[in-house]
C-alpha cells in the first residue's frame, strides 16, 4: 500500500463517505519500499477514515456499495495502471454477499487499529535492516520474512514487557525476545491488562503458522508429537528447536487462551476445555 496511490484514491471519494483500509505492516517490506507507513498520516487527516493492521493479510479486495473487486492488485501505481511500467494484474467483480467475501470480512474483524506507536516500532525495525547482509533468523520472524511463532518462553511476563517499567523488571535477553514477539503481533499501545491479553490472543490466532495447530485442537486433541512435526515442517531457522518451540507455543496457548484450551499434565495433550464449542 503506497502513500501516493492511497492519496489519489481518497481524493476521488467524497468526504462524507467512510473509508476503511486494512493492510499489514512488515519491517522488511517497509525497508524494501513495498509498503508506506505514511499512509497513517493520510488517514488521520481525513474524516470518517481508518487504517487497520492484520499481519496475516495477503488478500486484495475492494468493496463498495454491495460490490467487490478481488484479485491480485495492491494499492500501488504499478498495480492499478498508473505508472509507466505497469504490472499485469487481475481484478474480478463479484457480489459482496458472496460466501468468500463474507468469510474475508469475518477474518478482517481480527484487525487492530493502526497507531503512531505501532508505526514507529515497525519503522525502527525497518531501519535496522541492512539489505546487503544475510537475513538474521530472529529478524526474519519479526519482519515477516517467514512463518512466525513466539520465541519468548515466559508468556506470563509479556504484560510486564509491554509496560513502562519493562527495562527495570526484566532481563535484557528476555525483553528483546518479548519485544520481537509484540512487534510481530502488532499489539497497539495504551491497553489495560485485559485488553492486552485479548489483543495477544486474537493476534496469535490469526498467525498462519498457528492455524494447523489450532485446527488440530478444534478437532479434539493435539499431541506433542503432532505439534512438533508441524513445527519441523515450517523450517523456521530460529533460536529454538522444534520441541522447545512447541513448549513455548503450548505455554502461550495456556496463558492467553485459558478459557478454551487446556494442557493436560503428563501426556501434554492440548485440547478444548470440556463443554467449549469448536472455533476460536
N, C-alpha and C positions, 0 to 999 in steps of 0.2 A: 504494500500500500504506500504510494508515493504522494508527497505533500502537494505538488503542483496539480496532479491529477485529481486528487480529492477536492482541492480548492476550485478547480474548473467545474467539477460536477456540482458542488454546493452552490456555486454562483448561478446555476440554472434552476435551482429548486427554490420556489417562493419561501420567504422567511417564516411563514406561518405553518409550514408543513414539517412535522417532526421527522428527524433522520437519526437512525441508529446504525453505527458502524461497528463491526466485530472483526477483529484481526488477532494475530499473535505477535508477540514481541520476543524475538530471539536474538541474543547478543551477536552471534556470528552473522546473521542475516543483516542486522543493522550495520555491522562493521563492513560488510561487503556492499552496502548501499542498496540492498534489496528492499528494505523497509525503512520508512522515515518516522522517527519518533515525534517529529514536529507536527504531525497530524493532530496531536493532542491540543496544540495551540489553536488550530483552526476550529476545533470542536468547542473549545472554551469560549471562543469569540462569537459563536453563532447560537442564538436561542433555539430551544427545542431540539438540541443535537447532543448525542452521547457517543462515546467511544468505549467499547468493552474489549476485554482480552480473554482469549481462550487458547491455552497453549497447544492443545491437540488439534486445533483447527487446520484443515487443509482444503476444505470445500470452497468453491466460489459460487455464490448465488446472490442475485439482486432481486428484491421483492418490492412490488409497488402495486397498489390497487387490485389485489387479488391475482396478480400475475407474477411469475418468477422466471428469471433468466438464469440458467445453470450451465456450467461448462468449465472451461479452463482459464478464462481471462481474469487476471488480477486487476486491481485498480492502479495500473501503470499506463503511461502513454503508449509504450510499445505494444501492450496487450490490447488496448482499445483503438488502435489505428491512428493515433495522434502524433506519431513520430515518423522520421524519415525512413528508418529501417524497422518495420513493424514485425511483430511475431505473427505466426499462423495460429489462430485460436478458434475455439468453438463456443457458442452460446445457444442454448435451446430454450424456446418459450414453452413453459408448462404452467398449469394452474397452481396457484399457491396452496390449493387444497389437496394436491397430490400427496399420497402417503409418504413418499420420500422427503418432501418438503416439510411436512408435518413433523416427521422424525428429526429432521435437521433443526427445526425451530425449537424442538424439545431439548436437543443437545445444547443449543446455544443458551439455554436457561442457566447453564453452569458457568457462563462467562462472568467475569468480575469487572467492575467499573475501573477504567484506567485512571491513574492518579499521577501527579507530578513526581511523587516519591518513587513509584514504580518505574517511571520513565528514567529518572536519574540513576536508579540501580542498574537498569539494562544498559544505559549509556556508559556507565563506569565499567561494566563488564565488557562492553564492545571496545572501549578504548584500550583495554588491557590485552586485546587480541592482536598478535603480530601475525599477519597473513603470510609472512615469509618463513615462519617457524613451523615445525611439525606440530600438529594439534596435540594438546595435552588431554589425556583421557578424562580427568575430572572436569576440565574446562569444557570439553565436548558436551558432557551431560548438561551442565548449567547453560551452555549456549544453544542447546537444542540440536547438536550435530548428530546425535544418535539416541537410542532408547534411554529414557530416564527412569531410574529407580532411586529411592532415598539412600543416602550414604551416612547420615548422622545416626549413630547407633542408640541414642537415648532420646526417643521422641517425646518423652515426658518433660524434657528440658527445652524443647523447641520454643515454648512460650517465653521462657527466660531469654533465649537467644533473640527473640523478636523485640524484647523490651529495651528500655533506655539504659539499664544497668548491666547489659549483657557482658561487656568487657570486664567489669569488676567481679562478676559472679561465675564466669565460665572460662575454661582454658582456651587459649587461642586456637589450638588444633580442633577442638570440638566446635568452636564458634565459626571457624572457616567452613567446616562441613555443613553446619546448620544454615549458615547464610547462603551457601550454594544451593541447598535444598529449597529455602524460602524463595530465592530468586527464580529457580526453575518452576516453582508452583505459582509464581506471580501473586503472592499474598499482599494485598494492599496494606498501607499503614493506617494507624489510628483505630484499630479494632480493639474491643474488650476481649477478655479471655474466651468467653463463649462464642463470640463472633469469629475469633481467630481459629478456634477448634473446628467450627463449622466450615470455614473457608478452606482450611487444610484438608478436611475430609472430602469436601466437594472437588477440590482440585486434584487430589490423589486419585479419585475415582474416574477422572477424565483422562488420565495419562495412558497412552496406548499400551505401554508395556505392562500395565496393571490389569488391563481388561481380561486377558485369558485366565488369570488367577482369580479375579472376582467372579468371572463366569463359572469357574470350577466350584467356587464356594456356593454360588447360587444353585448349582445342580445338586448340592448336598454336602460334600466334604472335599477338601483339598489336602492331600497328604504332603508331607515334606518332600518325598521323592518326586511327586508330580511338579511341585513348585520349583524345585531345584533344576529339574530337567528343562522346564520352560525358561528359566533364567540362563541356563547354559546356552540355549538356542538363541538368545538375544545377542550373545557375543559382545557384552559390554566390557570394555577394557578399563574398568575402574579399579579402585583400591581393594575391592573385596572379591573373594572367590564366590562361586555360586551358592555354596552352603551358608557362608557368612552373610551374603546379600539377602538370602531368604530370611534369615533370622532377623535382620534389620526390618525388612518389609513386614514380617509377621508381627513384630513389635509395634510398628506404625499402625497396622490394622487394629491391634488390640487397644491402642491408646486413642485413636481417632474415630474408630467405628465401634465403640464398646456396646452400643445398644442393639447392634445387629449381627456382630461377629464375635465368636469366642474361640479361644485357643485351648484345646483340650490337653491337659498335662499328660506327660509320659509319651503318648502317641504323637502329640503335636499335630493333630488334625484340625485344620481351621475350617469353621463351618458357621452357618447361620445360627443365631440364638433360637432356642425352641419357641415355636409359635410365630416366628417372624416370617413374613412372606418373602418370596424371592424378589430380586430387584434392589436398587440402591436409592 
